[in-house]
Amino acid sequence: MADRPARVDDVHRIAAAMPHTTRVEGGRGNAVYQVGGKSFVFFRTPRPDAVDPDTGEKYDDVIVFWVESEADKLALIQDPGTPFFSTPHFDGHPSVLLRGSEIGRIGLAELTEVVQDAWLSRASARRGRAWLESVRS
């Protein structure tokens, strides 16, 4: 089966399916997915650091994904073929941003990997090992 373009509802489905995941609501009802009380994916509320360069309007569809390292972050945001980005607000923070309106520029397989890697970056070592063993067998 060919990979299809990713959709925002895929983020919710994949994140919720990861083991030991809870979904909490942020202050404005935005979805925040956590493992062991640590966020790994969240839907960000509009902020002044992520705006449309033409209109100045704050993006209202930014999704934040944790990454394992600065190298992983740079690999995603420096690839001109992907829609991942960062802002100065996230300098030094192990995460990448993606607009929901741009999510179709990546495939479902890549999105799945990004969400799973986000979960692994925040899960305990024990949970991470157990999940990796379960998907390998």
C-alpha positions in Angstrom: 0.0 0.0 0.0 1.4 3.4 -1.0 2.0 6.0 1.8 -0.7 8.6 1.9 -0.4 12.2 2.9 -0.6 12.7 6.7 -3.6 14.4 8.3 -4.1 16.2 11.7 -6.4 13.4 12.9 -3.5 11.0 12.3 -1.5 12.9 15.0 -4.3 12.3 17.5 -4.7 8.6 16.6 -1.0 7.8 16.6 -0.2 9.7 19.8 -3.2 8.2 21.7 -2.2 4.7 20.6 1.2 4.9 22.2 1.4 2.9 25.5 0.9 4.7 28.8 -0.3 7.8 27.0 -2.8 10.3 28.5 -4.4 13.2 26.7 -4.9 16.3 28.8 -6.5 19.6 27.8 -4.3 22.7 27.8 -5.6 26.0 29.1 -7.5 26.7 25.9 -8.8 23.2 25.3 -5.8 22.3 23.2 -4.8 18.6 23.1 -1.6 17.7 25.0 -0.4 14.1 24.8 1.8 12.9 27.7 3.7 9.8 28.8 4.6 9.5 32.4 3.3 13.1 32.9 5.7 14.5 30.3 4.3 16.0 27.1 5.5 14.6 23.8 3.0 16.1 21.4 0.9 19.1 21.9 -1.3 21.4 19.9 -0.1 24.9 20.5 -2.3 27.9 21.0 -1.6 30.9 18.8 1.6 32.7 19.9 3.4 35.8 18.6 6.5 33.9 17.6 4.7 31.9 14.9 3.0 34.2 12.5 2.2 34.4 8.8 5.0 36.5 7.2 2.5 38.2 4.8 -0.4 39.0 7.1 1.2 39.0 10.6 -1.6 36.7 11.8 -0.7 34.2 14.5 -0.7 30.6 13.3 -3.6 28.8 15.0 -2.6 25.3 13.9 0.9 24.6 15.2 1.7 21.2 16.5 4.8 20.6 18.7 6.7 17.3 18.6 9.5 16.5 21.1 12.7 15.2 19.6 15.6 13.2 21.1 18.4 15.6 20.4 19.5 18.9 18.8 20.8 16.8 15.9 17.4 15.2 15.3 15.8 18.7 15.5 18.3 20.1 12.9 17.8 17.2 10.6 14.1 17.9 10.4 14.1 21.7 10.3 17.1 22.1 8.0 15.7 19.8 5.3 14.0 22.1 2.8 11.8 19.3 1.7 9.9 19.1 5.0 7.4 21.5 6.6 9.0 21.2 10.0 10.3 24.4 11.5 11.2 26.1 14.8 11.1 29.7 16.2 13.5 31.6 18.4 11.1 30.8 21.3 12.1 27.1 20.9 15.9 27.7 20.6 17.5 25.1 22.8 14.3 23.2 23.3 14.2 19.6 22.0 11.2 20.0 19.7 10.1 20.8 16.2 6.9 22.6 15.0 4.6 21.7 12.2 1.5 23.6 11.0 -1.6 21.4 10.7 -2.3 23.1 7.3 1.1 21.8 6.0 0.9 18.3 7.5 0.0 16.8 4.1 3.4 17.6 2.8 4.7 14.5 4.8 3.4 11.0 4.5 1.7 8.9 7.1 4.8 6.8 7.6 7.0 9.8 8.4 4.4 11.3 10.7 4.1 7.9 12.5 7.9 7.9 13.0 7.9 11.5 14.3 5.2 10.8 16.8 6.8 7.5 17.9 10.2 9.2 18.3 8.6 12.0 20.3 7.1 9.4 22.6 10.4 7.6 23.0 12.2 10.9 23.8 9.9 11.4 26.8 9.1 7.9 28.0 11.1 6.3 30.7 13.9 4.0 29.6 11.9 1.0 30.8 8.8 1.9 28.9 10.8 2.7 25.8 12.6 -0.6 25.9 9.3 -2.5 26.4 7.6 -0.7 23.5 10.6 -1.2 21.2 10.7 -5.0 22.1 6.9 -5.3 21.4 7.2 -3.7 17.9 10.2 -5.8 17.0 8.5 -9.1 17.8 
